[in-house]
Amino acid sequence: MSRVGPRERMRYWFDKTMSRGTPALIAWLGITLVLLIAIVTALAMTLAPDHVDDNPLSVAWKSLLRTLDPGTMGGDQGSPQFLALMLAVTIGGIFLVSALVGILATGLDAKLTELRKGRSRVIESGHTVILGWSDQIFTIVGELVRANEGQRACITILADEDKVQMEDALHARLPRPGKVRIVCRRGSPTEPTDVELMQPDEAAVILVPVPAADEPDVHVIKALLALRNRRWTKQQPPVIAAIADSPNVAAAVLAGGDAAQIIDAKDVIARLVVQSRRQPGLSAVWTDLLGFEGDEIYMRREPRLVGATYQAALAAYDSAAVFGLRHADGSVELNPGSGTEIRADDELVLLAKTRSDIRLAARPAAMIESAISTAAHHPAVVEDTLVLGWNDRGPTIIHLLDRYLPPASTVEIASMQVDGETIASLGVLRHLDVAVTKCNPTDRLSLDSLAPGRFEHVIVLAEEGMANADARTLVTLLHLRDMKERHNDGFAIVSELNDDANRRLAQITRADDFVIGRRLVSLYLTQLSQNQHLGQVFTELFDARGSDVYLRPAVEYLLPGVEANFATVVEAARRRGETAIGYRRQSEAYEPPAYGVALNPVKTEPLSLAAGDRVVVLARV
């Protein structure tokens, strides 16, 4: 081994100090400046004593001024030795000050670059942490801003994306956040050291949406493991996560532990498609229920109603709509029987615009008996359904239709992505007869060969395996509209879209309903972030065995054109074992943003419904 000399050791030590960054460089400049002034001061007092003071500090001060301001030597007079020393210290000062400016500029630029990387720690408390980035982030953040409108709140986002690009995208897509601060940091949501940047111990809630990545569920599960395996200094905040593929839900539940609520995105979207197929227009109701822009779901104890019946609670509020009870054990009972007694530890589940609107009326609104219709519900009939397009939610949709539809109903699946094995993969079906046709739904000749007019319902699924899935869906919908108008067909169309921005474009197709699955899952995720108890409510609503949301014909509740009020509608629904929470006007079905839906109308205001209108009710099948 070669011997290392003192010179090499000194150079190695010098290189190490220089590599420590801007502070070390400034320190070396300071040392050089002190040495320069000290040498010049000593030489001036030795070589030109007649031109300097006897005090060395005075000479050093004048030398320092010349290093900082070269113009100071302009008035110097004296011997050649003195002038040469002042020139030397001035020239040295020019180099040192120039180097200092360069170092400071470089250091500032490096600091700005570091800040742009978003690697600094978040110092917040009571904030919302979002782990991951996808198109859903705009819906989630937008809803969180609405939920915290007028309040001081903080939303923090950790994603493996450029910090500035994330901030620019949020600024371009979202309205002004008001008092809500949005903080972005760059890092991997699956890396524990990066998660620490978000101050998770102080967070109010942690959201893990489906990321924009290959095998997104793997990333979600790893993020849940990173959260569960960290050492929490305080009680772990609630974790709300979405899983894209149903078979991965069990693994996510194990990874998240007791603190996590897992949303099965595939199952939720499939149920919304099926419910909208049965009740066109239902997606607008769900958007209102899940969003923060209109009415919201609250839970409230009402001591004055303890001992009263659910029937009395339905009429107790003028500007809030009761539709269920939450019991002390956490279980939720939606649309209970009219005679169900309200206990002291029960909470009312209700709709209201704000908490301040939840107040008991001085007296129940008077209903108009003469306006109540006695028309019977239409019984379930055998129906034929055409499914255009196919994706991984298709099998779930078929099994849900099999549960809802009466025996001898048929479903025909037409897509380029299906074959004879598709039917075999569906397993045993009790009520449905399923057929498969190889077909390109965007091709007019192929659609004509299917004869859509022989079906009562058409479902258009987003073919996610193909590029521009929404664009293909729009083309298919335009073909279907033209076919309906040409042949005067009466089939109802329910379409699935991925991007909410395409809904306005799709309005021209005059489809009966659009299900924006990703947006609705994002709204669901956001609702749970604000109130984890709502998970039981939504589970009950999505469960086919519980109370579902229906859009029933208004003529079954009110006589067409007869003026009444919503209290009358509530009473008419109660007599049928249902809970009315709103209505939909068919004349406004294509007008955004509500698409004719009005939830929780004031019970005392005059109301008249036409024959084509619908009443939004909670009822069992």
C-alpha positions in Angstrom: 0.0 0.0 0.0 1.4 3.4 -1.0 2.2 5.9 1.7 -0.1 9.0 2.1 1.9 12.1 2.7 0.9 15.2 4.7 0.2 17.2 1.6 -2.3 14.6 0.3 -4.0 14.4 3.7 -4.3 18.2 3.8 -5.8 18.3 0.3 -8.2 15.5 1.3 -9.3 17.4 4.4 -9.7 20.6 2.3 -11.8 18.8 -0.3 -14.1 17.4 2.4 -14.7 20.8 3.9 -15.4 22.3 0.5 -17.9 19.6 -0.3 -20.1 20.6 2.7 -21.8 23.2 0.6 -22.4 26.9 0.8 -21.7 27.4 4.6 -18.3 25.8 4.2 -17.4 28.0 1.2 -18.5 31.2 3.0 -16.4 30.1 5.9 -13.3 29.7 3.7 -13.9 33.1 2.2 -14.1 34.6 5.6 -10.8 33.0 6.7 -9.1 34.2 3.5 -10.4 37.8 4.0 -9.2 37.8 7.6 -5.7 36.6 6.5 -5.6 39.2 3.7 -6.4 42.0 6.0 -4.0 40.8 8.7 -1.1 40.5 6.2 -1.8 43.9 4.7 -2.2 45.6 8.1 1.1 44.1 9.3 2.9 45.1 6.1 1.5 48.6 6.2 2.6 49.2 9.7 6.1 47.9 8.8 6.6 49.4 5.4 4.6 52.7 5.6 4.4 53.7 9.2 4.1 57.4 8.3 0.8 56.9 6.5 -1.0 54.8 9.1 -2.2 55.1 12.6 -0.5 53.5 15.5 -3.6 51.4 16.2 -3.6 48.2 14.2 -7.4 47.9 14.5 -7.8 51.2 12.7 -5.5 50.0 9.9 -7.4 46.7 9.7 -10.8 48.6 9.5 -9.6 50.8 6.6 -8.3 47.7 4.8 -11.7 46.0 5.3 -13.5 49.0 3.8 -11.3 48.8 0.7 -12.1 45.1 0.2 -15.8 45.8 0.3 -15.8 49.1 -1.7 -13.0 49.5 -4.3 -13.9 53.2 -4.7 -12.6 53.8 -1.2 -8.9 53.8 -2.4 -9.7 56.6 -4.9 -8.6 59.3 -2.4 -5.4 57.5 -1.1 -2.2 59.4 -1.0 1.2 58.4 0.3 4.3 56.5 -0.5 4.5 53.9 -3.3 4.6 51.1 -0.7 1.4 52.3 1.0 -0.4 52.7 -2.3 0.7 49.3 -3.5 -0.6 47.7 -0.3 -4.0 49.4 -0.6 -4.2 48.4 -4.3 -3.4 44.8 -3.3 -6.1 44.7 -0.6 -8.6 46.3 -3.0 -7.9 43.8 -5.8 -8.1 40.9 -3.3 -11.4 42.3 -2.0 -12.8 42.4 -5.5 -12.0 38.7 -6.0 -13.4 37.7 -2.5 -16.6 39.7 -2.8 -17.2 38.4 -6.4 -16.7 34.9 -5.1 -19.1 35.6 -2.2 -21.8 36.8 -4.6 -21.4 33.8 -6.8 -21.5 31.4 -3.8 -24.6 33.0 -2.4 -26.3 33.0 -5.8 -25.4 29.3 -6.3 -26.5 28.4 -2.8 -29.8 30.2 -3.2 -30.4 28.5 -6.5 -29.6 25.1 -4.9 -32.0 25.9 -2.0 -34.8 26.8 -4.5 -34.1 23.6 -6.4 -34.3 21.6 -3.2 -37.6 23.3 -2.3 -38.9 22.5 -5.8 -38.1 18.8 -5.1 -40.6 19.0 -2.2 -38.5 17.1 0.3 -38.9 19.2 3.4 -41.0 18.0 6.3 -44.6 19.1 6.7 -45.2 20.8 10.1 -48.9 20.6 10.5 -51.5 19.2 12.8 -55.1 18.1 12.2 -54.4 17.9 8.4 -55.6 15.5 5.8 -52.8 13.3 4.2 -53.3 12.0 0.7 -50.9 9.3 -0.4 -50.6 8.9 -4.1 -51.5 10.7 -7.3 -54.0 10.1 -10.0 -56.8 11.8 -11.9 -59.0 11.2 -8.8 -56.9 13.7 -6.8 -58.7 16.6 -8.4 -62.1 15.4 -7.3 -60.9 14.5 -3.8 -59.1 17.8 -3.1 -62.0 19.8 -4.6 -64.5 18.0 -2.3 -62.2 18.5 0.7 -62.0 22.2 -0.1 -65.8 22.4 -0.2 -66.2 20.4 3.0 -63.8 22.8 4.8 -65.2 26.0 3.1 -64.7 29.0 5.4 -62.4 27.0 7.8 -58.7 26.9 8.2 -57.6 23.5 7.1 -54.6 21.9 5.4 -54.5 19.1 2.7 -51.1 17.5 2.2 -50.3 15.3 -0.8 -47.3 12.8 -1.1 -46.7 11.4 -4.5 -43.8 10.4 -6.7 -44.4 13.4 -9.0 -42.7 16.7 -9.5 -43.9 19.1 -6.7 -44.3 22.1 -8.9 -46.1 20.2 -11.6 -48.6 18.9 -9.0 -49.2 22.4 -7.6 -49.7 23.8 -11.2 -52.1 21.0 -12.1 -54.1 21.6 -8.9 -54.2 25.3 -9.5 -55.4 24.8 -13.1 -58.1 22.3 -12.4 -59.5 23.5 -9.0 -61.3 26.6 -7.8 -59.6 28.9 -5.3 -59.1 27.0 -2.1 -59.9 30.0 0.2 -58.6 29.3 3.7 -57.6 25.7 2.8 -53.9 25.3 2.3 -52.7 22.6 -0.1 -49.1 21.3 0.4 -47.4 18.9 -2.0 -44.4 16.8 -1.3 -42.4 14.5 -3.5 -41.8 10.9 -2.3 -43.0 7.4 -2.5 -46.2 6.6 -0.5 -44.8 3.1 0.0 -41.5 4.2 1.5 -41.7 4.7 5.3 -39.0 7.5 5.4 -41.0 9.5 2.7 -44.2 9.0 4.6 -42.6 10.6 7.6 -42.4 13.9 5.7 -46.2 14.2 6.1 -46.2 14.2 9.9 -48.6 11.3 10.1 -48.8 11.3 13.9 -50.5 14.7 13.8 -52.9 14.0 10.8 -56.7 13.9 11.2 -57.2 11.3 8.5 -55.1 9.6 5.8 -56.5 8.8 2.3 -55.0 6.3 -0.1 -56.8 6.6 -3.4 -56.2 4.2 -6.4 -52.9 5.5 -7.9 -52.2 5.9 -11.6 -49.8 3.0 -11.9 -49.5 -0.6 -13.1 -50.9 -2.9 -10.5 -52.3 -0.1 -8.5 -53.6 -2.3 -5.7 -50.0 -3.4 -4.9 -49.0 0.2 -4.3 -52.1 0.7 -2.1 -51.4 -2.4 0.0 -47.7 -1.4 0.4 -48.7 2.0 1.6 -51.1 0.5 4.1 -48.3 -1.8 5.4 -45.9 1.2 5.7 -48.5 3.0 7.8 -49.3 0.0 10.0 -45.7 -0.9 10.7 -44.6 2.5 11.8 -44.3 3.4 15.5 -47.1 5.8 16.3 -46.5 8.3 19.1 -50.2 9.1 19.3 -53.3 7.1 18.4 -53.3 6.2 14.7 -55.6 8.4 12.6 -58.3 6.7 10.5 -57.1 5.4 7.1 -59.4 5.4 4.1 -58.2 3.4 1.1 -59.6 2.4 -2.3 -58.9 -0.9 -4.0 -59.4 -1.3 -7.7 -59.8 -5.1 -7.9 -62.2 -6.9 -5.6 -60.0 -10.0 -4.9 -57.4 -7.8 -3.4 -59.7 -6.3 -0.7 -59.0 -9.1 1.8 -55.2 -8.5 1.6 -55.8 -4.7 2.0 -58.0 -5.3 5.1 -55.2 -7.3 6.6 -52.5 -4.8 5.6 -54.5 -1.8 7.0 -55.6 -3.3 10.3 -58.4 -2.0 12.5 -57.7 1.7 11.7 -58.4 1.3 8.0 -61.6 1.3 6.0 -61.3 -0.3 2.6 -63.5 0.7 -0.4 -63.9 -1.9 -3.1 -64.0 0.4 -6.1 -64.9 -2.3 -8.6 -67.9 -3.4 -6.6 -69.1 0.1 -5.9 -69.0 1.1 -9.6 -70.6 -2.2 -10.7 -73.5 -1.6 -8.2 -74.0 1.9 -9.3 -74.2 0.8 -13.0 -76.7 -1.9 -12.1 -78.8 0.4 -9.9 -78.7 3.1 -12.6 -79.8 0.5 -15.2 -82.8 -0.3 -13.0 -83.4 3.4 -12.1 -82.1 5.7 -14.9 -81.1 9.0 -13.3 -79.9 7.4 -10.1 -76.2 8.5 -10.6 -77.3 12.1 -10.2 -78.9 11.2 -6.9 -75.7 9.4 -5.8 -73.5 12.4 -6.9 -75.7 14.6 -4.6 -75.6 12.2 -1.7 -71.8 11.7 -1.9 -70.8 15.3 -2.7 -70.4 18.3 -0.4 -71.9 20.8 -2.8 -75.6 20.1 -2.0 -77.1 18.3 0.9 -75.0 16.2 3.2 -75.6 13.2 5.5 -75.5 13.9 9.2 -76.0 11.9 12.3 -77.7 13.6 15.2 -79.2 12.7 18.6 -82.6 14.3 19.3 -83.6 14.1 23.0 -87.0 15.5 22.2 -87.8 12.5 19.9 -86.7 9.8 22.4 -89.6 7.4 22.8 -91.3 8.7 19.6 -91.7 6.5 16.5 -89.8 6.7 13.2 -93.1 7.9 11.7 -93.0 11.0 14.0 -89.3 11.6 13.1 -90.1 11.7 9.4 -92.3 14.7 9.9 -90.3 16.4 12.8 -88.0 18.5 10.5 -89.0 21.0 7.9 -85.6 21.5 6.3 -84.0 18.1 7.0 -84.9 14.6 5.7 -84.7 11.7 8.2 -84.1 8.3 6.5 -82.6 6.0 9.2 -81.2 5.3 12.6 -77.8 4.5 14.0 -77.8 2.4 17.1 -75.4 2.5 20.0 -73.6 -0.6 18.8 -72.7 1.2 15.5 -75.2 -0.7 13.4 -77.3 1.3 10.9 -80.9 0.7 10.1 -82.1 2.6 7.0 -85.8 3.0 6.3 -87.0 1.2 9.5 -90.6 0.4 10.1 -92.9 3.3 10.9 -93.5 2.0 14.4 -89.8 1.7 15.3 -89.2 3.4 18.6 -86.3 5.9 18.9 -84.1 5.1 21.9 -82.0 7.5 24.0 -78.8 6.2 22.5 -80.0 6.2 18.9 -78.8 8.8 16.4 -81.0 10.0 13.5 -79.5 9.6 10.0 -80.7 12.5 7.9 -80.0 14.8 5.0 -79.5 18.6 5.4 -77.7 21.4 3.7 -75.8 22.4 6.9 -76.0 21.5 10.6 -77.8 24.7 11.3 -80.7 23.5 9.2 -81.2 20.5 11.5 -83.8 21.9 13.9 -87.2 20.6 14.9 -90.2 22.3 13.3 -92.6 24.2 15.6 -95.3 21.8 14.3 -95.3 19.0 11.6 -96.0 20.2 8.1 -99.7 19.5 7.2 -100.0 17.0 4.4 -102.7 17.1 1.8 -104.7 13.8 1.9 -106.6 14.5 -1.3 -103.4 14.7 -3.3 -102.1 11.2 -2.3 -102.2 8.6 -5.1 -103.3 5.1 -4.5 -101.8 3.7 -7.7 -100.0 0.4 -7.2 -96.3 -0.2 -7.8 -95.5 -1.9 -11.2 -94.5 -5.5 -10.6 -91.1 -6.7 -11.8 -91.3 -8.0 -15.4 -89.0 -10.1 -17.5 -86.5 -7.7 -19.3 -83.9 -8.1 -21.9 -80.6 -6.2 -21.5 -77.9 -5.5 -24.1 -74.3 -4.9 -22.7 -72.0 -3.1 -25.2 -68.4 -3.3 -24.2 -66.7 -5.3 -21.5 -64.3 -4.7 -18.6 -63.3 -6.3 -15.3 -66.5 -5.0 -13.7 -68.6 -6.9 -16.2 -68.9 -10.2 -14.2 -70.0 -8.3 -11.1 -72.6 -6.4 -13.1 -74.0 -9.7 -14.5 -74.3 -11.3 -11.1 -76.0 -8.2 -9.6 -78.5 -8.2 -12.5 -79.1 -11.9 -11.8 -80.0 -11.0 -8.2 -82.4 -8.2 -9.1 -84.1 -9.4 -12.3 -86.9 -11.9 -12.4 -86.4 -15.4 -14.0 -86.2 -15.8 -17.8 -84.6 -12.3 -18.2 -81.8 -12.3 -20.8 -78.5 -10.4 -21.2 -76.5 -10.3 -24.4 -72.9 -9.1 -24.2 -71.4 -7.6 -27.3 -67.7 -6.7 -27.4 -64.5 -7.5 -29.1 -63.1 -8.6 -25.7 -65.5 -11.5 -25.1 -65.7 -15.1 -26.4 -67.3 -18.4 -25.5 -65.2 -18.6 -22.3 -66.9 -15.4 -21.0 -70.1 -17.2 -20.1 -68.3 -20.1 -18.4 -66.3 -17.6 -16.3 -69.6 -16.1 -15.0 -70.4 -19.3 -13.1 -74.0 -20.3 -12.1 -76.8 -17.8 -12.7 -80.2 -18.3 -11.3 -82.4 -16.0 -13.3 -80.5 -14.8 -16.4 -79.8 -16.4 -19.8 -76.6 -14.9 -21.1 -75.4 -14.8 -24.7 -72.1 -13.5 -26.1 -71.6 -11.8 -29.5 -68.2 -10.7 -31.0 -68.9 -7.1 -32.0 -67.2 -3.7 -32.2 -69.6 -1.3 -30.4 -68.3 1.7 -32.3 -69.1 0.2 -35.7 -72.6 1.1 -37.0 -73.1 -2.0 -39.1 -72.2 -4.2 -36.1 -74.7 -2.3 -33.9 -77.4 -2.6 -36.5 -76.9 -6.4 -36.6 -77.6 -6.5 -32.9 -81.0 -4.9 -33.3 -81.0 -2.9 -30.0 -84.7 -2.1 -30.4 -85.5 -5.6 -29.1 -84.0 -4.8 -25.7 -85.6 -2.8 -22.9 -82.2 -1.6 -21.6 -78.8 -1.0 -23.1 -75.6 -0.7 -20.8 -72.5 0.8 -22.4 -69.4 -0.1 -20.5 -66.0 1.7 -20.7 -63.6 -0.7 -22.4 -60.6 0.2 -20.3 -58.2 -2.2 -22.1 -58.5 0.0 -25.2 -57.1 3.5 -25.9 -59.5 6.4 -25.6 -62.2 4.4 -23.9 -64.4 7.4 -23.2 -64.1 8.5 -26.9 -65.2 5.0 -28.0 -68.1 5.2 -25.6 -69.3 8.6 -27.0 -69.2 7.2 -30.5 -71.3 4.2 -29.4 -73.8 6.5 -27.7 -74.2 8.7 -30.8 -75.0 5.6 -32.9 -77.6 4.5 -30.3 -79.3 7.9 -30.2 -79.5 7.9 -34.0 -81.0 4.4 -34.0 -83.6 5.3 -31.4 -84.7 8.3 -33.3 -84.8 6.6 -36.7 -86.7 3.5 -35.5 -88.6 5.2 -32.6 -87.2 2.6 -30.2 -87.9 2.9 -26.5 -84.8 1.2 -24.9 -83.2 3.1 -22.0 -79.4 3.7 -22.1 -77.1 3.7 -19.2 -73.4 4.5 -19.9 -70.2 4.2 -17.9 -67.6 7.0 -18.3 -64.2 7.3 -16.8 -63.7 11.1 -16.9 -66.3 13.4 -15.5 -65.2 16.1 -18.0 -66.7 14.0 -20.8 -70.2 14.1 -19.3 -71.0 17.4 -20.8 -69.9 16.1 -24.2 -72.0 13.1 -23.7 -75.2 15.1 -23.0 -75.8 15.4 -26.7 -76.3 11.6 -26.9 -79.4 11.9 -24.7 -78.6 8.8 -22.8 -80.8 8.2 -19.8 -78.0 8.1 -17.3 -74.2 8.3 -17.0 -72.2 6.6 -14.3 -68.8 8.4 -13.7 -67.4 5.5 -11.6 -64.0 7.0 -10.7 -65.6 10.3 -9.6 -68.2 8.6 -7.5 -65.5 6.4 -5.8 -63.5 9.6 -5.1 -66.6 11.3 -3.6 -67.2 8.1 -1.4 -63.6 8.3 -0.2 -63.9 11.9 0.7 -67.2 11.4 2.6 -65.6 8.7 4.7 -62.6 11.0 5.4 -65.0 13.5 7.1 -67.1 11.0 8.9 -66.0 7.4 9.2 -69.4 6.4 10.6 -70.9 7.0 7.2 -69.3 3.7 6.0 -72.1 1.8 7.6 -74.7 4.0 5.9 -73.2 3.5 2.4 -72.6 -0.2 3.0 -76.3 -0.6 3.7 -77.3 1.5 0.7 -75.0 -0.5 -1.7 -76.0 -3.9 -0.3 -78.6 -5.6 -2.4 -80.1 -7.2 0.7 -80.7 -3.8 2.4 -82.7 -0.7 1.5 -81.8 0.6 -1.9 -82.3 4.1 -3.4 -85.1 4.0 -6.0 -86.5 6.5 -8.5 -90.2 5.5 -8.5 -92.9 7.1 -10.7 -94.3 10.2 -9.1 -97.9 9.1 -10.0 -97.6 6.3 -7.4 -97.3 9.0 -4.7 -99.1 12.2 -5.9 -101.9 12.7 -8.3 -100.3 14.3 -11.5 -100.6 18.0 -11.6 -102.3 18.4 -8.2 -100.6 20.9 -5.9 -99.4 19.5 -2.6 -96.1 19.6 -0.7 -93.2 17.3 0.0 -94.7 16.4 3.4 -97.5 14.7 1.5 -94.9 12.8 -0.6 -93.2 11.6 2.6 -96.5 10.4 4.1 -97.5 8.6 0.8 -94.1 6.8 0.8 -94.4 5.9 4.5 -97.7 4.2 3.8 -95.8 2.0 1.3 -93.1 1.2 3.8 -90.6 3.6 2.1 -88.8 6.8 3.0 -89.0 9.7 0.5 -85.9 12.0 0.4 -86.4 13.9 -2.8 -87.7 13.9 -6.4 -86.5 14.3 -10.0 -88.2 16.4 -12.7 -88.0 14.7 -16.1 -88.2 18.1 -17.9 -84.8 19.0 -16.3 -83.2 15.6 -16.7 -80.5 16.9 -19.1 -79.8 20.2 -17.3 -76.5 20.3 -15.3 -75.5 20.3 -12.6 -78.5 18.7 -10.7 -80.0 17.0 -13.8 -83.5 17.5 -12.3 -82.7 16.0 -8.9 -83.9 17.8 -5.8 -83.0 16.2 -2.5 -84.4 17.2 0.9 -86.9 19.8 -0.4 -88.6 22.0 2.2 -91.6 20.0 3.3 -94.0 23.0 3.5 -93.3 24.5 0.1 -95.9 23.9 -2.6 -95.1 21.0 -4.9 -96.7 19.6 -8.0 -95.2 16.7 -9.9 -96.0 15.7 -13.5 -96.6 12.2 -14.8 -93.0 11.6 -16.0 -91.4 12.8 -12.8 -89.9 10.5 -10.2 -89.8 10.3 -6.4 -86.5 9.4 -4.7 -87.2 6.8 -2.0 -85.4 4.3 0.2 -87.1 1.0 -0.1 -86.5 -2.7 0.0 -86.8 -4.8 -3.2 
